[in-house]
Amino acid sequence: MSGQRPFGQVIAEHRTLLGLSPRGAARLLNLTPSLLEDLESGHVLPTPAIRQLFEATYTIDLSSTATRETGDVVIPPASYDEASEMLLVGNLGVRFRIGVDDNDVLFRGFSAAYRRAHRLGPAEMIRLGVNDMETLAALADLTDLDLDERARFWFGQDRTAGQSFSTLLAMSRPRRRDHDEQ
């Protein structure tokens, strides 16, 4: 890593050198205390805007700090653990029972966990990756007539998208192999 230090470690040290408490630094940076804690611990990757905010506020150069490629924590895509009936988003888990819970429970839980893991505000649109879509497609009830409206509500999806959310989910649904040979 040629002398690169983790972003979180560097900003925590500078906060201390400036004599700021975590709460005081969060207030100064206009961040939530939990986001600052997650950034300092390395559980959340800084966006370019966050890096610039810290550089301007702490008057430091963060260009030599470690990035995703050099070892910072990466949030994995969503997955579902059938044994525990948990939808996993990063290190957060949301209880979801297939065949019992409805799409609102699924989307509400997923969006809350995704927003927390990725530090998105309630009005910011969720950008679903291919693996996230596959997981949601495997769990969602695609016969739900209000699927598109629910997705727009929970994920902030745009009404002008080229394809409906229900179509994207249907295309993402994993194929079952146990009946393919019949």
C-alpha positions as CSV (number, residue, x, y, z in Angstrom):
1,M,0.0,0.0,0.0
2,S,3.1,2.2,-0.2
3,G,2.4,4.4,2.8
4,Q,-1.3,4.9,2.3
5,R,-3.3,5.0,5.5
6,P,-7.0,4.3,5.8
7,F,-9.2,7.3,5.3
8,G,-11.1,6.7,8.6
9,Q,-7.9,6.6,10.6
10,V,-6.6,9.9,9.1
11,I,-9.9,11.8,9.7
12,A,-10.2,10.5,13.3
13,E,-6.6,11.6,14.1
14,H,-7.2,15.1,12.6
15,R,-10.5,15.4,14.5
16,T,-8.6,14.7,17.7
17,L,-5.8,17.1,16.8
18,L,-8.4,19.8,16.2
19,G,-9.8,19.2,19.7
20,L,-13.2,18.2,18.3
21,S,-15.5,15.6,19.9
22,P,-17.2,13.2,17.5
23,R,-20.5,15.1,18.1
24,G,-18.9,18.5,17.6
25,A,-17.1,17.3,14.4
26,A,-20.4,15.9,13.1
27,R,-22.1,19.2,13.7
28,L,-19.3,21.2,12.1
29,L,-19.3,18.9,9.0
30,N,-23.1,18.8,8.9
31,L,-23.1,15.0,9.1
32,T,-24.9,12.7,11.5
33,P,-22.8,11.4,14.4
34,S,-23.4,7.8,13.2
35,L,-22.1,8.6,9.7
36,L,-19.0,10.2,11.1
37,E,-18.5,7.1,13.3
38,D,-18.9,4.8,10.3
39,L,-16.5,6.9,8.2
40,E,-13.9,6.9,11.0
41,S,-14.2,3.2,11.6
42,G,-14.0,2.4,7.9
43,H,-17.4,0.8,7.7
44,V,-18.5,3.3,5.1
45,L,-16.6,4.4,2.0
46,P,-16.2,8.2,1.5
47,T,-17.7,9.6,-1.6
48,P,-15.6,12.3,-3.5
49,A,-17.9,14.9,-2.0
50,I,-17.3,13.6,1.5
51,R,-13.5,13.6,0.9
52,Q,-13.7,17.3,-0.3
53,L,-15.8,18.2,2.8
54,F,-13.2,16.8,5.2
55,E,-10.3,18.4,3.2
56,A,-12.0,21.8,3.3
57,T,-13.2,21.6,6.9
58,Y,-10.1,20.0,8.4
59,T,-7.7,21.8,6.0
60,I,-5.9,18.6,5.1
61,D,-5.0,16.7,1.9
62,L,-6.6,13.2,1.8
63,S,-5.4,12.3,-1.7
64,S,-3.0,9.7,-0.3
65,T,-5.5,7.9,1.9
66,A,-6.5,4.4,1.1
67,T,-9.5,3.9,-1.3
68,R,-11.7,1.0,-2.1
69,E,-9.0,-0.6,-4.2
70,T,-6.4,-0.3,-1.5
71,G,-8.3,-1.8,1.4
72,D,-11.3,0.2,2.6
73,V,-14.5,-1.7,3.5
74,V,-16.8,-2.5,0.6
75,I,-20.5,-3.1,1.1
76,P,-21.5,-6.4,-0.6
77,P,-24.7,-6.7,-2.6
78,A,-27.9,-7.9,-0.9
79,S,-28.4,-11.6,-0.2
80,Y,-31.0,-13.7,1.5
81,D,-30.3,-16.3,4.2
82,E,-33.2,-18.8,4.1
83,A,-32.2,-20.5,7.4
84,S,-32.5,-17.3,9.4
85,E,-35.1,-15.7,7.1
86,M,-32.9,-12.6,6.9
87,L,-32.3,-10.3,4.0
88,L,-28.7,-9.1,4.4
89,V,-27.6,-5.7,3.2
90,G,-24.0,-5.1,4.0
91,N,-23.7,-6.0,7.7
92,L,-27.4,-5.2,8.4
93,G,-30.1,-7.8,8.5
94,V,-33.8,-7.5,7.9
95,R,-36.3,-10.2,8.8
96,F,-38.3,-11.3,5.8
97,R,-40.4,-14.5,5.5
98,I,-41.0,-15.8,2.0
99,G,-44.7,-16.5,1.5
100,V,-45.7,-14.7,4.7
101,D,-44.5,-11.1,4.4
102,D,-45.6,-8.9,1.5
103,N,-43.7,-6.6,-0.9
104,D,-44.1,-3.6,1.4
105,V,-42.3,-5.5,4.2
106,L,-39.5,-6.5,1.8
107,F,-39.1,-3.1,0.2
108,R,-39.3,-1.1,3.4
109,G,-36.7,-3.3,5.1
110,F,-34.4,-3.4,2.1
111,S,-34.6,0.4,1.5
112,A,-34.0,1.2,5.2
113,A,-31.0,-1.1,5.4
114,Y,-29.6,0.0,2.0
115,R,-30.0,3.7,2.9
116,R,-28.3,3.1,6.3
117,A,-25.4,1.0,4.8
118,H,-24.9,3.5,1.9
119,R,-25.6,6.6,4.0
120,L,-28.4,7.9,1.7
121,G,-31.0,10.3,2.9
122,P,-34.7,9.5,2.7
123,A,-35.2,11.5,-0.5
124,E,-32.2,10.1,-2.4
125,M,-32.9,7.5,-5.0
126,I,-31.6,4.0,-4.4
127,R,-29.4,2.7,-7.3
128,L,-29.9,-1.0,-7.4
129,G,-27.1,-3.2,-8.7
130,V,-27.6,-6.4,-10.7
131,N,-27.1,-8.6,-7.6
132,D,-29.5,-6.5,-5.5
133,M,-32.1,-6.9,-8.3
134,E,-31.6,-10.7,-8.4
135,T,-32.1,-11.0,-4.7
136,L,-35.2,-8.8,-4.7
137,A,-36.6,-10.6,-7.7
138,A,-36.2,-14.0,-5.9
139,L,-38.1,-12.7,-2.9
140,A,-40.8,-10.3,-4.3
141,D,-44.3,-11.3,-5.3
142,L,-44.3,-10.3,-9.0
143,T,-48.0,-10.7,-9.2
144,D,-48.5,-7.6,-7.0
145,L,-50.4,-5.2,-9.2
146,D,-49.0,-2.2,-7.3
147,L,-45.3,-3.4,-7.6
148,D,-44.2,-0.3,-9.6
149,E,-45.8,2.1,-7.2
150,R,-44.4,0.4,-4.2
151,A,-40.9,0.5,-5.7
152,R,-41.2,4.2,-6.5
153,F,-42.3,4.9,-3.0
154,W,-39.6,2.9,-1.2
155,F,-36.7,3.3,-3.6
156,G,-37.4,6.7,-5.1
157,Q,-37.5,5.2,-8.6
158,D,-38.2,7.7,-11.4
159,R,-41.5,7.5,-13.3
160,T,-39.7,8.2,-16.5
161,A,-37.5,5.1,-16.4
162,G,-37.4,3.2,-19.7
163,Q,-38.7,-0.1,-18.1
164,S,-41.0,-0.6,-15.2
165,F,-39.6,-1.9,-12.0
166,S,-41.8,-5.0,-12.3
167,T,-40.3,-5.7,-15.7
168,L,-36.8,-5.3,-14.4
169,L,-37.6,-7.6,-11.5
170,A,-39.1,-10.2,-13.8
171,M,-36.0,-10.1,-16.1
172,S,-33.8,-10.4,-13.0
173,R,-35.6,-13.4,-11.5
174,P,-33.2,-16.3,-11.1
175,R,-34.1,-19.2,-13.3
176,R,-35.0,-22.5,-11.5
177,R,-33.0,-25.4,-12.7
178,D,-34.9,-28.3,-11.0
179,H,-37.7,-28.3,-13.7
180,D,-35.6,-27.5,-16.8
181,E,-35.0,-31.1,-17.8
182,Q,-38.7,-32.1,-17.9
